[in-house]
Amino acid sequence: MRTHPAVKKSRTQLCFAPGCGQQISIKHLGCRRHWCMLPKPITQRIVDAWKDGLKHHLHPTHEFNEAMREAMAFIRNKQQPRATNDERVAA
């Protein structure tokens, strides 16, 4: 029996970055812009933790969740407006 197309589960999700809202494939964790913003050590921790979780637990591990929190904090910090030189002098 075939499932009606309207009943099928969504094949997309939102980008992990706070406030992004871009729909991405469920095969990815973030949109290209935000994933490429992350330093290699963070992306490597995310990928390693994800693979380890799938092998042993079939769901995200504590390590994966921690790596994703680190990624979100990094993006949040990168997106905060930087103070101009004049604003720094006035403070």
N, C-alpha and C positions, 0 to 999 in steps of 0.2 A: 504494500500500500504506500502510495506516495504522499508526502506531506505537501499541503497547499503552500505556495510561495509566501503568502502573507504570514504563515505560522512559523516559518523557519526562523531560527535564532539569528540575531544580528551578526554579521561577519566583520563588524568594525567596533572600535572602542575609541575613547578619547586619549589624546597624548597625555603622558604622565606629568608634563610640565604644568605647574600651577598657573591657572588662567588661560592656558592655550586654547582648549576647546576644539582643536582640529581633529576630525575623524580620521582614524588610521586603521589599517588592516589589523586583525587580531594577531597576525604573525609578527607584529612589531610592538615595541613598548612606547615609542615616541615618534613624533614627526621628525622628518629629516633635519630640520633646523635645530631643534632642541637636542636630538641625539648627538649631532655633530658638535654641539657646544660643549659637551662633556669631555673632560680629560680622559685619556686612554685608561689610566688606572681605575677610574670609576666604572667605565663601560665594561672593562674586563672583569671586575668584581661582580657586576650584574649578570653578565653572561655565564661566568663560572658558577655562581650561586643558582642560577636558573637551571642549568644543566644538571647540577648535583641534586637539586630538588626533584626534578623529573625522574631521575634515575632511582632515587630512594624513597621518595615520599608522594609523588604525583601531585604535589601542590607546592606553592612557594615556601621556602624555608625562612627561618629567622634571618639568616645571612642575606638572603635575597631582599627581604623587607628592609633591612638596615641599609643595604646598598642603594635601594630605590629612595629611601629617605635622604641619603647623602646626595644623590643626584638631584632631587627636588630642591634641597637647600642650596646646592650649587647654582642651579638655574635661577632660583629666587634672588640670590645674591648678585648674579650677573645682570639681572633685569632691573635692579634698583637703580634709580637715577644717581649718577655720580655728582658730587658737589663740584662746582666750578672753582677755579683758583680764587676768584673774587669772593665767593661764599665762604671759602676756607679762611681767608684773611679777615673777613668780617666777624667770624665766630670767635 
